[in-house]
């Protein structure tokens, strides 16, 4: 299928699909955690970019990578300056400076691999940010002046995601607001051992 035909069909339906080099792939639904993280991210980006020549979009604005014939819907993106559209319908852009994807079990491999390879062909893209659902972890790829990409990890609710070119600092506590993480087995065991030892000490040394 040609890109023009995909866009015509996509604009006529209420369901979103991704287009990769002539093939169309239906997009699956998301979890509550995924939706919350995207909402939190959008609120954080919007509040910090207010009054600046940048804009934030979530899930519904389509991105085109002309070099690889990809049309997709990032979880969030930032555009600075005037948006560049593929046509006069104004719903598909080609010039994001930052793209954010919330990782899901079914799409994590694609987001890390082939999809990132597509995104790297966008000459305006400076940041590619992957946000985990299973733990407080954000991975940020930043394009270097040499053309390579530098990976930085931001881990834990006390950490802050830094995007220097955009002068943005996004606390992970804000991105993960109302998100609960499962207790890992070794953490649960450590807590149980501590609780048992604490109880023994209280029984044997009540005055301490």
HELIX and SHEET records of a PDB file:
HELIX    1   1 UNK A    3  UNK A   12  1                                  10    
HELIX    2   2 UNK A   32  UNK A   49  1                                  18    
HELIX    3   3 UNK A  108  UNK A  112  1                                   5    
HELIX    4   4 UNK A  114  UNK A  119  1                                   6    
HELIX    5   5 UNK A  164  UNK A  166  5                                   3    
HELIX    6   6 UNK A  172  UNK A  175  1                                   4    
HELIX    7   7 UNK A  185  UNK A  204  1                                  20    
SHEET    1   A 5 UNK A  23  UNK A  26  0                                        
SHEET    2   A 5 UNK A  17  UNK A  20 -1                                        
SHEET    3   A 5 UNK A  70  UNK A  72 -1                                        
SHEET    4   A 5 UNK A  62  UNK A  65 -1                                        
SHEET    5   A 5 UNK A  92  UNK A  93  1                                        
SHEET    1   B 6 UNK A  54  UNK A  58  0                                        
SHEET    2   B 6 UNK A  76  UNK A  80 -1                                        
SHEET    3   B 6 UNK A  98  UNK A 102 -1                                        
SHEET    4   B 6 UNK A 127  UNK A 131  1                                        
SHEET    5   B 6 UNK A 137  UNK A 143 -1                                        
SHEET    6   B 6 UNK A 149  UNK A 155 -1                                        
SHEET    1   C 2 UNK A 160  UNK A 163  0                                        
SHEET    2   C 2 UNK A 168  UNK A 171 -1                                        
END                                                                             
